[in-house]
Amino acid sequence: MCPRKGEYCTRALCFLSRSHEAILALTDSVLFQGKSIFDERRLTPPLKRGEYQGLLSGHARPNWPHMQILRRTQDRATSEKGKRVVRPMDAADGRAGQMTGLTGLRAIAAVWVVSFHYSIGPFSSLHAQRAVPLIGFGYFGVDLFFMLSGFVIWHVHSKDFYRPTMPAFRRFVLLRMARLYPVYVATLLILAAIFILAPRMGEPHFDPKNYTAHEFVVDVLMMQTWGLSKHLNWNYPAWSVSAEWFCYFLFPLAVVPLAMLKRAPTTVGIIFLVAALAAIYLFVFSRTFNQTLGWMALTRALMEFLLGCLLRRISDEPALARIAWTPIFLTFVTAAYAAIWLHAPLAGFVPILVFPVLILAACRADNLVGQVASWRPLVVMGEASYSLYLAQAPVQKAVRFLSSDVSLHAPLVASAIVLAYAGALALATTTIYKLIELPSRRRLRRLVQAYA
């Protein structure tokens, strides 16, 4: 072989080798270090070079979401015109991000639900719903919770099920249990203690059929909404926690089909779910969304949970950054009030139409809705909203002696009783949040991450 030809071959091989390294480096920097189609924070981890070659060689599933990322990943930090796009999430706090606007919505939802329950409970004689009609729709706060839960669960856990495995499912369930169960069981035990002590204190405000040992065991298992109970019992607001627990078991099965959807089918899916909820409201739920037990409650929870997941799927679209969310939200709210005032056929459904707009607006910081929802006092209250939600029943039973009939008292005394309730609920919420929810969540999450 001619020495000159050998030198040419060596140079060609060096050039090809360097070109190959440059292509791999460019691929790593553009495809795997950029923004994913599923999340602005790159919910899928960067693929290693070996994994990339495995995909190209056909060893990986060609139609799996990872392959879609290879084909469709693009940097969405700027819009088409090169202007900066305001991100709906700030990823400064690990994987979950700083969802300050959505945390503020949780506070609003919790206070709304508590106001509704107390208006038909200890303060029913005050007729608060006549003075403030919005309180009468407070049960819709649970629907807002379901949508927010789907939004957040998709944001945090969807990437774990792009390739579903039993270890991933086990870890997910344990993490969710670490989040929900400590406060859940603590408030249940507090109610049990009140149930035992109340007769001795001359306050037998417990219906025996709602506080049986069987119902207690079902509640401990968080399965009271699954058709195992015929009526609300023990910590009655916890039915929604049981329904959400049901959604968690189905979430891993929904991730892959939902992740495969492109933008247009995802939008169609949102419209379809809203239309299906409207049809169920009219023809199945007897025109009330206040369904709390059995398959109707599970249907309500699951459809709204999936709606929240789909909202998270489209929340990063650059087109949404150009929408004026505040006037759109105000328009929806005005239309909702008009429908309720006119007693339209869908009057009891219109809040479901408002919530998707509210969530998409609140998860962004470039509009008035998001800025109000991110107000610091609301965010602080939202962080403890789970404790607030589950503490309302124990507080109601523990201080019921204050309000045998509030309307019989002078206005000043009645106001003092209402403030005493609010103070007792705030104290109970702070205590449970500081002493139970925060410490148990941190410790249990560390255990799950270490051993699961």
Buried (B, 14 or more C-beta within 10 A) or exposed (E): EEEEEEEEEEEEEEEEEEEEEEEEEEBBEEBBEBBBBBBBBBBBEEBEEEBBEEBEEEEBEEEBBBBBBBEEBEEBEEBEEEEEBEBBBBBEEEEEBBBBBBBBBBBBBBBBBBBBBBBBBBBBBBEBBEEEEBBBBBBBBBBBBBBBBBBBBBBBBBBBBBBEEEEBBEBBBBBBBBBBBBBBBBBBBBBBEBBEEBEEEEBEEBEEEBBEEEBBEBBBEBBBBBEBBEEBBBBBBBBBBBBBBBBBEEBBEBBBEBBEBEEEBBBEBBEEBBEEBBEBBBEEBEEEBBBBBBEBBBBBBBBBBBBBBBBBBBBBBBEBBEBEBBEBBEEBBEBBBEBBEEEBEBBBBBBBBBBBBBBBBBBBBBBBBBBBBBBEEBBEBBBBBBBBBBBBBBBBBBBBEBBEEBEEBEEEEBEBBBEEBEEBBBEBBBEBBEEBBBEBBEEBBEEBEEEB
